[in-house]
Amino acid sequence: MIIEDGTGSGKKAKVNKDNKVEVNAITLSEYEEAALEGRAFNINTEIIALTGTGESAVLYVKNNEAQPISIQGFFVGVGALSGTTSDSILVQAFINPTGGTIVDNASAITIANRDLGSTKTFSIDAYKGVDGDTLTGQDATPILYQFQGGSSRVFGTVNLVLPRGASIGVTIDLNTTGGANIYAGFTGFVRKEEE
């Protein structure tokens, strides 16, 4: 039996001394493949100044793409806290918020393509909040829930899937009488169409 290239080049498969077909393969994660194809993105609020007077909605993301989006990574940075702290900083992410002042005020975030040479843009609503912004309509139980200290940055792999029309919102409560600068964001990609 001979295995030939189906494109008509006339090349044949190489067989090694153990009678095994030799292959040269490069293995990529789905996220890495998406980055190479211009389907991966980074969403970052950049710096938001918060006070410690309560919970603030800081990030809202809604998928308007035809395909689901996969949220791979979640990151939050908190600067130096001022004032007197009553507890650790609480960061939460909620599924499917439908409104709130973060949506009403709609301060859009520019979504960065992870392929720096790609011209693809994304059909995703991404808004950054301000001190005191709210989320409404979300599921009561947070999908992400973490405590964090001041002067810290946290990054984690979260593997969330947002179908078309689904949304996610992030809130932060500094639990201090003062305030701090924060930022939050997601990395992810638009999934390929099923064949």
C-alpha positions as CSV (number, residue, x, y, z in Angstrom):
1,M,0.0,0.0,0.0
2,I,1.2,3.5,-0.9
3,I,-0.2,6.7,0.6
4,E,0.1,9.5,-1.9
5,D,-0.7,13.2,-1.6
6,G,-4.3,13.8,-2.7
7,T,-3.4,17.2,-4.2
8,G,-1.7,15.5,-7.1
9,S,1.9,16.5,-6.2
10,G,3.1,12.9,-6.4
11,K,4.6,13.0,-2.9
12,K,4.4,9.8,-0.9
13,A,4.2,9.4,2.9
14,K,7.5,8.6,4.7
15,V,7.6,5.4,6.7
16,N,10.2,4.9,9.4
17,K,12.2,1.8,10.3
18,D,9.4,0.7,12.7
19,N,6.9,0.8,9.8
20,K,5.1,3.8,11.1
21,V,4.1,6.8,9.0
22,E,6.0,9.9,10.0
23,V,4.2,13.2,10.6
24,N,5.3,16.6,11.7
25,A,2.5,18.2,13.8
26,I,2.1,21.5,15.6
27,T,-0.4,21.4,18.4
28,L,-2.2,24.6,19.3
29,S,-4.9,25.4,21.8
30,E,-8.2,26.6,20.4
31,Y,-7.4,30.0,21.9
32,E,-4.0,30.1,20.1
33,E,-5.6,29.1,16.8
34,A,-8.2,31.9,17.3
35,A,-5.4,34.4,17.9
36,L,-3.6,33.4,14.7
37,E,-6.9,33.7,12.8
38,G,-7.8,37.2,14.2
39,R,-10.7,35.9,16.3
40,A,-9.2,36.4,19.7
41,F,-9.6,39.6,21.8
42,N,-8.7,41.5,24.9
43,I,-11.2,43.7,26.8
44,N,-9.7,46.0,29.4
45,T,-11.4,48.8,31.3
46,E,-8.1,50.5,32.0
47,I,-8.0,52.7,35.1
48,I,-11.2,53.5,36.9
49,A,-11.1,55.5,40.2
50,L,-13.4,54.0,42.8
51,T,-14.3,55.1,46.3
52,G,-15.1,52.7,49.1
53,T,-18.7,53.7,49.5
54,G,-20.1,50.4,48.1
55,E,-20.3,48.1,45.2
56,S,-19.7,49.5,41.7
57,A,-20.3,47.9,38.3
58,V,-17.0,48.2,36.5
59,L,-17.4,46.1,33.3
60,Y,-20.2,44.9,31.1
61,V,-19.8,42.6,28.1
62,K,-22.6,41.4,25.7
63,N,-22.0,39.0,22.8
64,N,-23.6,40.2,19.5
65,E,-21.6,37.8,17.3
66,A,-23.3,35.1,15.4
67,Q,-21.2,32.5,17.2
68,P,-20.6,32.0,20.9
69,I,-17.6,33.7,22.5
70,S,-15.3,31.9,24.8
71,I,-14.0,33.9,27.8
72,Q,-10.6,32.4,28.6
73,G,-9.1,34.7,31.1
74,F,-10.3,37.2,33.7
75,F,-8.1,39.8,35.3
76,V,-8.4,42.5,37.9
77,G,-5.9,45.0,39.2
78,V,-6.3,47.1,42.4
79,G,-4.0,50.0,43.3
80,A,-3.1,51.2,46.8
81,L,-6.1,51.5,49.1
82,S,-6.7,54.7,51.0
83,G,-8.9,55.0,54.1
84,T,-9.8,52.4,56.7
85,T,-10.6,49.0,55.3
86,S,-13.5,47.0,56.8
87,D,-12.9,43.7,54.8
88,S,-11.1,42.4,51.7
89,I,-12.0,43.8,48.3
90,L,-14.8,41.7,46.8
91,V,-14.9,41.1,43.1
92,Q,-17.9,39.4,41.5
93,A,-19.0,38.5,38.0
94,F,-22.7,38.0,37.1
95,I,-24.4,36.3,34.2
96,N,-26.9,38.1,32.0
97,P,-27.3,41.6,33.4
98,T,-29.8,43.4,31.3
99,G,-29.3,47.0,32.4
100,G,-28.2,49.4,35.1
101,T,-26.3,52.7,34.9
102,I,-23.3,51.0,33.4
103,V,-25.4,50.2,30.3
104,D,-27.4,53.4,30.4
105,N,-24.2,55.5,30.4
106,A,-22.5,53.1,27.9
107,S,-18.9,54.2,28.0
108,A,-17.6,51.9,25.3
109,I,-14.3,50.1,25.5
110,T,-12.1,49.6,22.4
111,I,-11.7,45.8,22.0
112,A,-8.2,44.8,21.0
113,N,-7.6,42.0,18.5
114,R,-4.9,39.6,19.7
115,D,-3.6,39.4,16.1
116,L,-1.9,42.8,15.9
117,G,-2.1,42.7,12.1
118,S,-5.8,41.8,11.8
119,T,-8.4,44.4,10.8
120,K,-11.3,42.2,12.2
121,T,-13.5,44.0,14.6
122,F,-15.9,42.3,17.1
123,S,-19.6,42.6,17.4
124,I,-19.4,42.8,21.2
125,D,-20.8,45.5,23.5
126,A,-18.1,46.3,26.1
127,Y,-18.7,49.1,28.6
128,K,-16.6,50.4,31.5
129,G,-18.2,51.7,34.6
130,V,-17.6,54.6,36.9
131,D,-17.8,54.9,40.7
132,G,-21.3,53.9,41.8
133,D,-22.5,52.4,38.6
134,T,-25.0,49.5,38.9
135,L,-26.0,46.3,37.1
136,T,-29.6,45.1,37.0
137,G,-31.4,41.9,35.8
138,Q,-28.5,39.6,36.4
139,D,-28.6,36.1,37.9
140,A,-28.5,36.4,41.7
141,T,-25.6,33.9,42.1
142,P,-22.2,35.2,40.8
143,I,-20.3,33.0,38.3
144,L,-17.0,34.4,39.7
145,Y,-16.5,35.4,43.3
146,Q,-13.2,36.4,44.8
147,F,-11.6,38.4,47.6
148,Q,-8.5,40.5,46.7
149,G,-6.1,42.8,48.5
150,G,-5.0,46.3,47.7
151,S,-1.9,46.8,45.5
152,S,-2.5,43.5,43.7
153,R,-3.3,42.0,40.3
154,V,-5.1,38.7,39.8
155,F,-5.3,36.7,36.5
156,G,-7.2,33.4,36.2
157,T,-8.4,31.0,33.5
158,V,-12.2,30.9,33.7
159,N,-13.4,29.1,30.5
160,L,-16.9,30.7,30.2
161,V,-19.0,30.6,27.1
162,L,-21.3,33.4,26.2
163,P,-23.9,32.5,23.5
164,R,-25.2,35.2,21.1
165,G,-27.2,37.7,23.2
166,A,-25.7,36.6,26.6
167,S,-23.9,39.1,28.8
168,I,-21.6,39.2,31.8
169,G,-21.0,42.0,34.3
170,V,-18.3,42.6,36.9
171,T,-18.7,44.5,40.2
172,I,-16.1,45.5,42.8
173,D,-16.6,46.6,46.4
174,L,-13.4,48.0,47.9
175,N,-14.7,47.8,51.5
176,T,-12.8,50.9,52.5
177,T,-13.6,54.4,53.6
178,G,-11.2,55.8,51.0
179,G,-10.7,54.5,47.5
180,A,-8.4,53.0,44.9
181,N,-7.7,52.9,41.2
182,I,-8.8,49.6,39.6
183,Y,-9.0,47.9,36.2
184,A,-10.7,44.7,35.0
185,G,-11.0,42.7,31.8
186,F,-11.4,39.5,29.9
187,T,-9.4,37.7,27.2
188,G,-11.3,35.4,24.9
189,F,-12.2,34.5,21.3
190,V,-15.1,34.1,18.9
191,R,-15.7,30.4,18.3
192,K,-15.6,29.0,14.8
193,E,-18.8,28.2,12.9
194,E,-19.6,24.5,13.2
195,E,-19.1,22.7,9.9
